[in-house]
């Protein structure tokens, strides 16, 4: 973990930036998938999560919390994922926590410049 700057993590994943790479991209990893996203793409991903929440799960499904019946679009038009309601909630927390930390860090950096 010496080569990364951890931004946020939860039970489903982690977000970080590489220390030696100067980039505005944040690496977000959950399940077996990794994304390199800008802040704007993280915001878009959160919007896609809100859209997926509207889908809901099957009414008669007994495993609705763990069944991967929701289709989550990603910031890439070519990638979507099947997720469960609980995974969707954890992914949302990961993205919102990441976005909060990025904004807080940017605010503090700007404040310290003055």
PEHUVEN-V153651 format. One line per field, one symbol per residue. phi: phi as a letter, one per 30 degrees, with the letter a starting at -180 (. if undefined). psi: psi as a letter, one per 30 degrees, with the letter a starting at -180 (. if undefined). burial: 1 if it has 9 or more other ideal C-beta (glycine too) atoms within 8 Angstrom, else 0. A space follows every 50 residues. Layout:
# PEHUVEN-V153651
phi: ???
psi: ???
burial: ???
This chain:
# PEHUVEN-V153651
phi: .ddbcdcabbdcabbabdddcdacccdbbbhcbbbcbddddddddddddd ddddeicddcddcedcddccccdcdddcbbbcbcdddedddddddddddd dddddddddddddd
psi: gffljkellaffalklkkefkjlgkkkkklbgkkkjkleeeeeeeeeeee eeefellkegkfheffkifkjjklfkffklkklleeeeeeeeeeeeeeee eeeeeeeeeeeff.
burial: 00010111010111111100000001111100001010101111110110 11000010001001001011010100000000111011011111111111 11101000000000
